[in-house]
Amino acid sequence: MYRIVGINVPSAYEDFLWTFRNEAVEENSRNGLVLSIPYPAMLQIENPKQRVLFDPNRDANPFFHVMEFVWMMSGNEKMDWIKQFNSGFIKYSDDGETLPASYGVRWRYHWGFDQIMAVIHHLRKDPSSRRAVLAMWDPGVDLSLEAREGADRPCNTTIFFRVINNKLDMTVCNRSNDAIWGMLGANTVHMTFLQELIAHGIGMEVGRYYAFTNNLHVYKNLARFEKIMAKPGGSTDHYRTGEVASYPLLLEHETVNKFLGDCEKFIAGGGRTFTCEWFYQVAGPMHDGYLQKENRPIILPQIMAPDWRLACTQWAERRKSE
């Protein structure tokens, strides 16, 4: 099995860049040529809260990553709000308006109940349980005749939770994953935020993050493919150097249920009265800093999460030279 191991997301990404070419083979896919690992792969991250990628060659959009997490947690499937932060996201919609296989929809509403709250209640009652599972893949929908040619299908299928030494470990199972944009991109942000949310809900610290995929690949027609895949010349792990730190998603007295309600309010707009500080200190300034380009020098310093503030500032600075 191919393994990617890191203290945090930046170090795992660096490990991936150094080792991938030695293991990958070239294959055809429905979206063009890929370099893929010819057997299952496992990602292991020791500190999942250090989740921000700073690599300038990768040029990850931090605004979109955080806004997509909020959108997911709201349980919203409509594209009108989220496409403000990534216009290319619309290509995953069959009708140009909705994304019914969104993880947030599957977690919160698809089966008629909120799986996130159900897992929290289950682990509160029995932290030793091996039955704490979140589902994203629905065979009745995702393998149907109507769905076979559709654009949107969950890549991540199942999530397992396990309490070890009073910390919450999380394992994501995935059928097919682009290493650059998925496994070590948007997925690590969304999934580790979810891990932090559920850990808070059961009163425990965040443990290790694991992601298993049956097909790990990189598309060769990826923009800046050669630049991204070049062996790294130096570290861009600003956590390791002590320049930045992570910021809590929830304060001790705040609740997961209130956080989910704030996500719904945030997406709906019409005012900003929230119960959780993270929306005032992180999500709000990131939202405004992306949409109000002319005011970014004033807004971005207001992001109270040091890691996201640096990533947003660097991303905006790179846009000035384009």
BAKE-845063 format. One record per residue: residue number from 1; chain; z, y, x of N, C-alpha, C in turn. Coordinates in steps of 0.02 Angstrom, whole numbers. Layout:
[NUM,"A",[Z,Y,X],[Z,Y,X],[Z,Y,X]],
...
END
This chain:
[1,"A",[0,-60,42],[0,0,0],[0,62,44]],
[2,"A",[-41,111,26],[-44,175,61],[15,218,40]],
[3,"A",[50,247,88],[110,287,73],[103,357,100]],
[4,"A",[125,405,60],[132,475,82],[206,492,75]],
[5,"A",[237,514,129],[309,527,128],[321,597,154]],
[6,"A",[367,632,120],[383,699,143],[453,720,123]],
[7,"A",[483,764,162],[547,794,142],[537,834,79]],
[8,"A",[479,867,75],[462,909,17],[387,905,5]],
[9,"A",[362,944,-41],[290,941,-57],[247,966,2]],
[10,"A",[263,1022,34],[221,1043,91],[217,991,147]],
[11,"A",[273,959,163],[271,909,217],[234,846,196]],
[12,"A",[239,827,132],[200,770,107],[125,785,109]],
[13,"A",[108,847,92],[38,868,94],[11,865,165]],
[14,"A",[52,887,213],[31,885,283],[23,813,306]],
[15,"A",[69,769,286],[64,698,303],[-1,669,276]],
[16,"A",[-17,687,214],[-79,663,183],[-140,685,223]],
[17,"A",[-143,748,243],[-201,774,280],[-211,737,347]],
[18,"A",[-156,717,377],[-161,684,442],[-184,611,435]],
[19,"A",[-167,578,379],[-177,506,375],[-234,483,330]],
[20,"A",[-256,524,284],[-302,502,231],[-368,476,258]],
[21,"A",[-398,512,304],[-465,493,328],[-465,424,361]],
[22,"A",[-409,404,391],[-407,339,424],[-408,281,375]],
[23,"A",[-389,294,312],[-383,241,262],[-438,243,210]],
[24,"A",[-471,300,200],[-515,310,143],[-584,279,154]],
[25,"A",[-614,260,99],[-683,236,97],[-723,279,48]],
[26,"A",[-788,282,58],[-830,323,13],[-852,281,-47]],
[27,"A",[-846,310,-106],[-864,276,-168],[-899,325,-214]],
[28,"A",[-937,297,-262],[-965,337,-316],[-914,343,-373]],
[29,"A",[-918,398,-408],[-877,407,-468],[-920,444,-520]],
[30,"A",[-895,450,-580],[-933,485,-632],[-940,559,-617]],
[31,"A",[-900,584,-570],[-903,655,-551],[-930,666,-481]],
[32,"A",[-962,614,-452],[-991,622,-386],[-956,580,-334]],
[33,"A",[-977,588,-271],[-949,549,-216],[-876,567,-204]],
[34,"A",[-836,515,-190],[-766,525,-174],[-748,486,-112]],
[35,"A",[-698,511,-77],[-662,471,-28],[-601,444,-64]],
[36,"A",[-592,378,-64],[-536,349,-101],[-501,296,-59]],
[37,"A",[-437,287,-75],[-398,233,-46],[-414,169,-84]],
[38,"A",[-433,115,-50],[-457,55,-86],[-401,10,-111]],
[39,"A",[-341,36,-117],[-284,-2,-143],[-234,49,-170]],
[40,"A",[-184,27,-207],[-136,75,-237],[-101,117,-184]],
[41,"A",[-77,176,-206],[-45,223,-161],[21,247,-191]],
[42,"A",[68,264,-148],[133,288,-169],[152,351,-132]],
[43,"A",[174,401,-170],[201,463,-143],[277,462,-149]],
[44,"A",[312,483,-97],[385,487,-99],[407,555,-71]],
[45,"A",[445,592,-111],[470,658,-90],[546,660,-97]],
[46,"A",[579,678,-43],[652,677,-40],[683,736,-78]],
[47,"A",[653,794,-72],[680,854,-106],[626,883,-152]],
[48,"A",[621,859,-213],[567,880,-258],[571,953,-280]],
[49,"A",[629,984,-273],[633,1054,-294],[597,1101,-245]],
[50,"A",[582,1076,-186],[541,1114,-138],[468,1095,-152]],
[51,"A",[440,1124,-204],[377,1100,-235],[317,1145,-225]],
[52,"A",[325,1200,-190],[271,1250,-186],[228,1238,-123]],
[53,"A",[162,1236,-133],[115,1230,-77],[94,1299,-54]],
[54,"A",[97,1310,12],[78,1375,40],[14,1372,81]],
[55,"A",[-14,1314,92],[-71,1305,136],[-129,1351,114]],
[56,"A",[-152,1397,157],[-205,1444,137],[-272,1410,127]],
[57,"A",[-285,1355,161],[-348,1319,150],[-350,1287,80]],
[58,"A",[-293,1259,60],[-288,1232,-8],[-292,1288,-59]],
[59,"A",[-261,1345,-46],[-265,1404,-89],[-245,1388,-161]],
[60,"A",[-190,1351,-169],[-166,1334,-236],[-148,1397,-275]],
[61,"A",[-163,1396,-339],[-148,1453,-383],[-77,1445,-411]],
[62,"A",[-27,1479,-382],[42,1469,-405],[53,1494,-476]],
[63,"A",[17,1546,-496],[25,1572,-563],[5,1519,-615]],
[64,"A",[-52,1488,-604],[-75,1437,-651],[-28,1378,-653]],
[65,"A",[-3,1355,-596],[41,1297,-594],[103,1309,-637]],
[66,"A",[134,1367,-631],[195,1380,-669],[180,1393,-742]],
[67,"A",[127,1430,-756],[110,1444,-826],[89,1379,-862]],
[68,"A",[56,1334,-827],[38,1271,-859],[100,1230,-876]],
[69,"A",[150,1232,-833],[212,1197,-848],[244,1225,-911]],
[70,"A",[248,1291,-916],[277,1321,-977],[237,1302,-1038]],
[71,"A",[171,1304,-1032],[127,1285,-1087],[139,1212,-1107]],
[72,"A",[144,1168,-1058],[158,1098,-1073],[224,1091,-1111]],
[73,"A",[276,1122,-1086],[342,1114,-1116],[346,1143,-1186]],
[74,"A",[300,1188,-1202],[298,1215,-1271],[269,1164,-1319]],
[75,"A",[237,1112,-1293],[205,1062,-1335],[141,1087,-1367]],
[76,"A",[110,1137,-1336],[51,1169,-1364],[-12,1134,-1339]],
[77,"A",[-60,1124,-1383],[-124,1094,-1363],[-182,1143,-1366]],
[78,"A",[-169,1204,-1390],[-223,1254,-1395],[-235,1286,-1327]],
[79,"A",[-299,1299,-1312],[-319,1321,-1246],[-320,1397,-1237]],
[80,"A",[-315,1434,-1291],[-327,1507,-1286],[-278,1541,-1238]],
[81,"A",[-216,1520,-1236],[-166,1553,-1193],[-174,1531,-1120]],
[82,"A",[-177,1466,-1109],[-176,1440,-1040],[-241,1456,-1002]],
[83,"A",[-296,1463,-1037],[-359,1476,-1001],[-362,1546,-971]],
[84,"A",[-314,1589,-989],[-309,1655,-956],[-296,1647,-881]],
[85,"A",[-263,1593,-862],[-242,1583,-794],[-288,1536,-755]],
[86,"A",[-334,1504,-790],[-383,1460,-757],[-439,1448,-807]],
[87,"A",[-492,1487,-801],[-547,1482,-850],[-582,1415,-845]],
[88,"A",[-580,1382,-786],[-612,1318,-778],[-577,1261,-814]],
[89,"A",[-516,1274,-837],[-477,1223,-871],[-510,1201,-936]],
[90,"A",[-554,1243,-963],[-586,1229,-1027],[-631,1167,-1023]],
[91,"A",[-653,1149,-963],[-699,1092,-957],[-666,1026,-976]],
[92,"A",[-599,1026,-980],[-564,965,-1000],[-555,960,-1076]],
[93,"A",[-580,1009,-1112],[-574,1009,-1185],[-639,984,-1216]],
[94,"A",[-633,940,-1265],[-693,914,-1299],[-722,965,-1348]],
[95,"A",[-679,1006,-1378],[-702,1053,-1429],[-699,1126,-1406]],
[96,"A",[-677,1138,-1344],[-673,1206,-1318],[-612,1244,-1343]],
[97,"A",[-570,1211,-1383],[-513,1246,-1413],[-446,1211,-1400]],
[98,"A",[-447,1144,-1394],[-384,1108,-1388],[-386,1058,-1331]],
[99,"A",[-327,1036,-1311],[-319,984,-1260],[-267,935,-1288]],
[100,"A",[-288,892,-1334],[-240,849,-1369],[-205,798,-1326]],
[101,"A",[-231,783,-1266],[-197,737,-1221],[-152,772,-1171]],
[102,"A",[-138,836,-1183],[-91,872,-1140],[-26,834,-1135]],
[103,"A",[3,831,-1075],[65,795,-1066],[120,822,-1111]],
[104,"A",[122,888,-1118],[173,918,-1161],[168,895,-1233]],
[105,"A",[108,890,-1258],[97,865,-1326],[122,793,-1331]],
[106,"A",[103,752,-1282],[124,682,-1283],[200,676,-1277]],
[107,"A",[231,717,-1235],[303,713,-1226],[342,735,-1287]],
[108,"A",[317,786,-1322],[359,819,-1371],[341,804,-1444]],
[109,"A",[278,789,-1459],[259,784,-1530],[215,723,-1548]],
[110,"A",[179,696,-1500],[126,648,-1516],[150,588,-1556]],
[111,"A",[209,562,-1538],[234,503,-1573],[284,520,-1628]],
[112,"A",[287,584,-1646],[329,603,-1702],[401,620,-1683]],
[113,"A",[417,622,-1619],[484,643,-1597],[479,669,-1526]],
[114,"A",[531,703,-1503],[532,734,-1437],[557,683,-1386]],
[115,"A",[512,656,-1345],[531,606,-1296],[578,634,-1243]],
[116,"A",[569,698,-1225],[611,728,-1174],[684,727,-1195]],
[117,"A",[698,750,-1256],[767,751,-1280],[792,680,-1290]],
[118,"A",[748,634,-1310],[769,565,-1321],[791,533,-1255]],
[119,"A",[754,545,-1201],[772,518,-1136],[839,547,-1112]],
[120,"A",[849,612,-1123],[912,644,-1104],[970,612,-1142]],
[121,"A",[964,605,-1207],[1018,575,-1247],[1031,503,-1224]],
[122,"A",[978,467,-1208],[984,397,-1187],[1023,392,-1121]],
[123,"A",[1005,434,-1072],[1037,431,-1007],[1108,459,-1008]],
[124,"A",[1120,506,-1053],[1189,529,-1060],[1234,472,-1083]],
[125,"A",[1209,432,-1129],[1247,377,-1157],[1254,320,-1107]],
[126,"A",[1201,306,-1069],[1202,251,-1022],[1163,269,-959]],
[127,"A",[1196,301,-910],[1160,320,-848],[1132,262,-809]],
[128,"A",[1157,201,-821],[1132,143,-785],[1072,110,-818]],
[129,"A",[1049,139,-873],[994,109,-911],[929,105,-871]],
[130,"A",[892,52,-884],[824,45,-856],[772,53,-910]],
[131,"A",[792,82,-967],[747,91,-1023],[727,164,-1034]],
[132,"A",[745,208,-988],[728,279,-994],[656,289,-972]],
[133,"A",[610,289,-1019],[538,291,-1005],[505,344,-1048]],
[134,"A",[463,384,-1017],[420,431,-1053],[348,404,-1052]],
[135,"A",[314,409,-1109],[246,384,-1114],[197,442,-1123]],
[136,"A",[139,437,-1091],[85,484,-1101],[22,449,-1127]],
[137,"A",[11,387,-1106],[-49,350,-1126],[-38,316,-1193]],
[138,"A",[-83,328,-1240],[-81,297,-1306],[-144,255,-1314]],
[139,"A",[-140,189,-1308],[-200,147,-1312],[-238,156,-1378]],
[140,"A",[-202,168,-1432],[-235,176,-1496],[-281,237,-1499]],
[141,"A",[-266,286,-1457],[-307,347,-1454],[-352,345,-1392]],
[142,"A",[-324,329,-1335],[-359,338,-1272],[-409,283,-1256]],
[143,"A",[-405,226,-1291],[-455,173,-1283],[-500,166,-1344]],
[144,"A",[-496,213,-1390],[-537,208,-1451],[-610,223,-1436]],
[145,"A",[-654,201,-1481],[-725,213,-1472],[-740,287,-1468]],
[146,"A",[-705,327,-1509],[-718,399,-1510],[-698,433,-1444]],
[147,"A",[-649,403,-1410],[-621,435,-1350],[-659,418,-1287]],
[148,"A",[-700,366,-1288],[-729,341,-1226],[-770,392,-1188]],
[149,"A",[-805,436,-1224],[-847,485,-1190],[-814,554,-1187]],
[150,"A",[-752,558,-1208],[-718,623,-1209],[-698,646,-1139]],
[151,"A",[-684,711,-1133],[-667,740,-1069],[-593,733,-1052]],
[152,"A",[-552,728,-1103],[-480,732,-1092],[-446,665,-1104]],
[153,"A",[-416,639,-1050],[-379,577,-1055],[-321,581,-1006]],
[154,"A",[-261,560,-1023],[-205,567,-976],[-217,527,-912]],
[155,"A",[-212,560,-855],[-216,525,-791],[-148,494,-774]],
[156,"A",[-95,531,-788],[-27,504,-781],[-9,469,-846]],
[157,"A",[15,408,-841],[22,366,-901],[94,354,-923]],
[158,"A",[139,348,-875],[208,329,-890],[254,359,-838]],
[159,"A",[316,375,-858],[366,400,-811],[430,359,-820]],
[160,"A",[458,336,-764],[521,299,-765],[576,342,-733]],
[161,"A",[637,335,-759],[694,371,-732],[748,321,-710]],
[162,"A",[782,338,-656],[835,295,-630],[888,337,-596]],
[163,"A",[950,324,-614],[1006,360,-583],[1031,320,-523]],
[164,"A",[1030,352,-465],[1054,322,-402],[1104,371,-371]],
[165,"A",[1166,349,-360],[1217,391,-329],[1225,458,-364]],
[166,"A",[1224,455,-430],[1233,515,-472],[1177,567,-463]],
[167,"A",[1119,543,-442],[1060,585,-439],[1004,552,-479]],
[168,"A",[961,593,-508],[907,567,-550],[843,559,-511]],
[169,"A",[823,497,-499],[758,483,-470],[706,478,-526]],
[170,"A",[644,493,-509],[591,490,-559],[529,460,-527]],
[171,"A",[497,413,-563],[435,382,-539],[380,392,-590]],
[172,"A",[325,423,-569],[268,435,-612],[215,382,-597]],
[173,"A",[190,350,-649],[136,301,-642],[70,333,-664]],
[174,"A",[19,323,-624],[-44,358,-632],[-102,309,-625]],
[175,"A",[-153,317,-668],[-210,272,-664],[-261,295,-612]],
[176,"A",[-271,361,-605],[-322,388,-560],[-304,460,-544]],
[177,"A",[-301,477,-480],[-274,542,-461],[-312,573,-403]],
[178,"A",[-334,634,-412],[-361,674,-357],[-302,698,-316]],
[179,"A",[-300,681,-252],[-243,697,-210],[-233,772,-201]],
[180,"A",[-288,810,-197],[-284,881,-183],[-261,921,-244]],
[181,"A",[-296,911,-300],[-283,951,-360],[-228,920,-403]],
[182,"A",[-222,853,-401],[-176,818,-445],[-111,799,-411]],
[183,"A",[-112,742,-376],[-50,714,-349],[-10,764,-309]],
[184,"A",[-42,800,-262],[-7,847,-219],[-23,920,-238]],
[185,"A",[-45,929,-299],[-60,995,-325],[-20,1009,-388]],
[186,"A",[-55,1014,-444],[-23,1031,-507],[29,980,-528]],
[187,"A",[14,915,-516],[60,863,-540],[130,869,-510]],
[188,"A",[134,883,-445],[200,887,-415],[240,946,-442]],
[189,"A",[206,999,-462],[242,1055,-492],[268,1036,-561]],
[190,"A",[223,1014,-604],[242,998,-673],[294,943,-676]],
[191,"A",[282,890,-638],[325,831,-643],[393,843,-612]],
[192,"A",[396,878,-555],[462,891,-526],[502,942,-565]],
[193,"A",[468,989,-598],[503,1033,-645],[533,991,-702]],
[194,"A",[493,944,-728],[519,900,-781],[579,861,-756]],
[195,"A",[575,835,-695],[631,798,-666],[693,842,-663]],
[196,"A",[685,904,-641],[741,950,-636],[770,964,-705]],
[197,"A",[727,972,-754],[748,986,-822],[791,930,-850]],
[198,"A",[768,868,-842],[804,811,-869],[868,798,-829]],
[199,"A",[865,808,-763],[926,800,-723],[980,849,-748]],
[200,"A",[961,910,-761],[1009,959,-788],[1036,935,-855]],
[201,"A",[992,908,-897],[1012,886,-963],[1063,830,-962]],
[202,"A",[1064,789,-909],[1113,735,-905],[1169,752,-856]],
[203,"A",[1169,813,-831],[1224,835,-788],[1224,805,-718]],
[204,"A",[1164,794,-690],[1159,765,-623],[1112,806,-579]],
[205,"A",[1116,792,-514],[1071,823,-467],[1004,788,-467]],
[206,"A",[953,823,-442],[886,794,-435],[886,747,-375]],
[207,"A",[860,686,-385],[854,638,-331],[784,638,-302]],
[208,"A",[760,579,-285],[693,573,-256],[640,574,-311]],
[209,"A",[581,596,-290],[522,595,-334],[471,545,-306]],
[210,"A",[448,500,-348],[397,452,-329],[337,459,-376]],
[211,"A",[278,448,-349],[218,445,-391],[175,387,-366]],
[212,"A",[160,342,-411],[118,284,-396],[50,295,-429]],
[213,"A",[-4,284,-392],[-70,289,-423],[-111,227,-404]],
[214,"A",[-150,204,-452],[-194,147,-440],[-258,168,-404]],
[215,"A",[-274,233,-406],[-336,257,-375],[-324,327,-349]],
[216,"A",[-314,333,-284],[-304,399,-253],[-368,419,-218]],
[217,"A",[-393,479,-232],[-458,499,-206],[-462,574,-196]],
[218,"A",[-515,594,-161],[-532,665,-153],[-607,671,-164]],
[219,"A",[-628,718,-205],[-699,729,-218],[-732,764,-160]],
[220,"A",[-788,737,-136],[-823,766,-79],[-859,831,-97]],
[221,"A",[-873,841,-162],[-904,904,-183],[-852,958,-197]],
[222,"A",[-790,945,-180],[-737,994,-187],[-752,1056,-146]],
[223,"A",[-741,1114,-177],[-750,1177,-141],[-705,1177,-79]],
[224,"A",[-732,1197,-22],[-696,1201,41],[-672,1132,65]],
[225,"A",[-710,1080,48],[-689,1011,63],[-673,1003,138]],
[226,"A",[-720,1021,181],[-710,1010,253],[-651,1051,279]],
[227,"A",[-644,1112,253],[-590,1155,276],[-522,1127,255]],
[228,"A",[-519,1103,193],[-457,1075,168],[-438,1011,205]],
[229,"A",[-488,968,217],[-475,902,245],[-467,903,321]],
[230,"A",[-480,958,352],[-470,962,424],[-396,951,441]],
[231,"A",[-383,918,497],[-313,906,515],[-277,972,525]],
[232,"A",[-217,978,497],[-182,1042,499],[-167,1064,570]],
[233,"A",[-177,1128,583],[-164,1154,650],[-93,1179,659]],
[234,"A",[-58,1188,604],[11,1213,608],[44,1207,540]],
[235,"A",[108,1209,540],[146,1200,478],[143,1262,434]],
[236,"A",[135,1251,369],[144,1304,320],[201,1285,273]],
[237,"A",[250,1250,301],[309,1231,263],[363,1285,273]],
[238,"A",[362,1334,229],[409,1389,236],[480,1371,215]],
[239,"A",[488,1314,182],[555,1288,169],[588,1265,234]],
[240,"A",[550,1230,274],[577,1201,336],[598,1255,385]],
[241,"A",[562,1311,384],[580,1366,430],[636,1410,403]],
[242,"A",[656,1397,341],[710,1437,311],[688,1503,282]],
[243,"A",[623,1515,279],[599,1578,252],[607,1583,176]],
[244,"A",[605,1527,142],[611,1527,69],[658,1471,47]],
[245,"A",[678,1476,-16],[718,1424,-47],[695,1417,-119]],
[246,"A",[714,1362,-151],[697,1353,-221],[746,1392,-265]],
[247,"A",[729,1398,-328],[768,1437,-376],[781,1392,-437]],
[248,"A",[842,1392,-464],[858,1345,-518],[819,1359,-582]],
[249,"A",[795,1305,-612],[760,1310,-676],[809,1328,-731]],
[250,"A",[869,1301,-728],[921,1314,-778],[987,1330,-743]],
[251,"A",[1023,1377,-771],[1091,1390,-747],[1139,1341,-780]],
[252,"A",[1199,1336,-754],[1245,1284,-775],[1258,1284,-850]],
[253,"A",[1265,1343,-881],[1282,1347,-952],[1221,1341,-998]],
[254,"A",[1161,1341,-970],[1100,1339,-1011],[1082,1267,-1029]],
[255,"A",[1045,1258,-1084],[1030,1191,-1108],[955,1179,-1109]],
[256,"A",[937,1115,-1104],[866,1096,-1106],[835,1114,-1173]],
[257,"A",[870,1103,-1226],[843,1119,-1292],[827,1193,-1298]],
[258,"A",[870,1236,-1271],[858,1308,-1272],[798,1325,-1227]],
[259,"A",[793,1291,-1171],[737,1303,-1125],[671,1287,-1160]],
[260,"A",[667,1231,-1194],[606,1212,-1230],[589,1263,-1284]],
[261,"A",[640,1288,-1318],[629,1341,-1367],[603,1404,-1336]],
[262,"A",[628,1421,-1276],[603,1480,-1241],[530,1472,-1221]],
[263,"A",[511,1411,-1202],[441,1398,-1186],[396,1413,-1246]],
[264,"A",[418,1391,-1304],[379,1404,-1365],[374,1479,-1379]],
[265,"A",[429,1515,-1369],[428,1588,-1379],[382,1622,-1329]],
[266,"A",[385,1599,-1267],[345,1629,-1214],[271,1623,-1229]],
[267,"A",[249,1565,-1252],[179,1555,-1269],[158,1594,-1330]],
[268,"A",[203,1599,-1378],[187,1634,-1441],[181,1709,-1431]],
[269,"A",[215,1736,-1380],[213,1808,-1368],[253,1846,-1421]],
[270,"A",[238,1911,-1427],[272,1950,-1478],[343,1969,-1459]],
[271,"A",[356,1980,-1396],[423,2000,-1375],[454,1950,-1327]],
[272,"A",[502,1973,-1288],[533,1930,-1237],[608,1932,-1243]],
[273,"A",[633,1893,-1288],[704,1884,-1295],[718,1810,-1285]],
[274,"A",[743,1793,-1226],[752,1723,-1208],[825,1707,-1197]],
[275,"A",[841,1643,-1198],[910,1621,-1185],[919,1599,-1113]],
[276,"A",[865,1584,-1078],[869,1558,-1009],[844,1610,-960]],
[277,"A",[883,1622,-908],[867,1675,-860],[801,1664,-823]],
[278,"A",[781,1602,-814],[720,1586,-776],[659,1622,-804]],
[279,"A",[658,1634,-868],[600,1667,-899],[599,1741,-881]],
[280,"A",[657,1772,-874],[660,1842,-853],[647,1849,-778]],
[281,"A",[674,1802,-739],[674,1810,-667],[612,1780,-632]],
[282,"A",[580,1732,-665],[524,1697,-632],[461,1697,-675]],
[283,"A",[463,1665,-733],[403,1657,-774],[375,1724,-797]],
[284,"A",[417,1769,-819],[393,1834,-844],[356,1874,-791]],
[285,"A",[387,1886,-733],[351,1923,-680],[288,1887,-655]],
[286,"A",[289,1820,-654],[228,1785,-633],[173,1794,-684]],
[287,"A",[190,1789,-747],[141,1800,-801],[110,1870,-795]],
[288,"A",[152,1921,-789],[128,1990,-786],[92,2004,-721]],
[289,"A",[116,1974,-667],[86,1987,-602],[16,1959,-597]],
[290,"A",[2,1907,-634],[-66,1879,-634],[-112,1921,-677]],
[291,"A",[-90,1938,-737],[-134,1972,-785],[-141,2046,-771]],
[292,"A",[-93,2077,-739],[-96,2148,-724],[-111,2158,-650]],
[293,"A",[-173,2148,-631],[-192,2149,-561],[-175,2215,-527]],
[294,"A",[-185,2270,-562],[-174,2335,-531],[-100,2348,-517]],
[295,"A",[-56,2312,-551],[16,2323,-543],[50,2269,-501]],
[296,"A",[11,2225,-470],[41,2170,-431],[89,2194,-376]],
[297,"A",[74,2247,-339],[121,2269,-287],[190,2286,-314]],
[298,"A",[193,2306,-377],[257,2323,-408],[290,2262,-440]],
[299,"A",[249,2219,-471],[276,2163,-510],[296,2104,-468]],
[300,"A",[256,2085,-418],[269,2023,-381],[337,2024,-346]],
[301,"A",[360,2080,-318],[427,2080,-288],[483,2066,-338]],
[302,"A",[469,2070,-402],[519,2057,-454],[530,1982,-466]],
[303,"A",[487,1939,-438],[496,1867,-446],[556,1846,-404]],
[304,"A",[608,1822,-437],[670,1808,-403],[672,1740,-368]],
[305,"A",[623,1698,-379],[618,1634,-343],[583,1648,-277]],
[306,"A",[617,1642,-220],[586,1660,-155],[523,1621,-140]],
[307,"A",[522,1556,-158],[462,1516,-142],[402,1537,-184]],
[308,"A",[412,1546,-249],[356,1567,-292],[336,1639,-276]],
[309,"A",[383,1682,-259],[366,1751,-242],[320,1753,-180]],
[310,"A",[337,1714,-129],[295,1713,-69],[227,1684,-85]],
[311,"A",[224,1629,-122],[160,1598,-138],[116,1645,-178]],
[312,"A",[144,1680,-227],[105,1727,-267],[81,1786,-225]],
[313,"A",[123,1810,-182],[104,1867,-139],[48,1847,-92]],
[314,"A",[54,1789,-61],[2,1766,-15],[-64,1754,-52]],
[315,"A",[-60,1723,-111],[-120,1711,-151],[-155,1776,-168]],
[316,"A",[-116,1827,-190],[-145,1892,-207],[-175,1926,-146]],
[317,"A",[-142,1920,-88],[-168,1951,-27],[-235,1920,-7]],
[318,"A",[-242,1854,-16],[-306,1822,1],[-362,1847,-45]],
[319,"A",[-345,1866,-106],[-397,1891,-152],[-422,1960,-131]],
[320,"A",[-381,1998,-95],[-403,2064,-72],[-458,2060,-21]],
[321,"A",[-462,2005,16],[-511,1999,69],[-574,1963,46]],
[322,"A",[-577,1942,-17],[-635,1906,-42],[-690,1955,-64]],
END
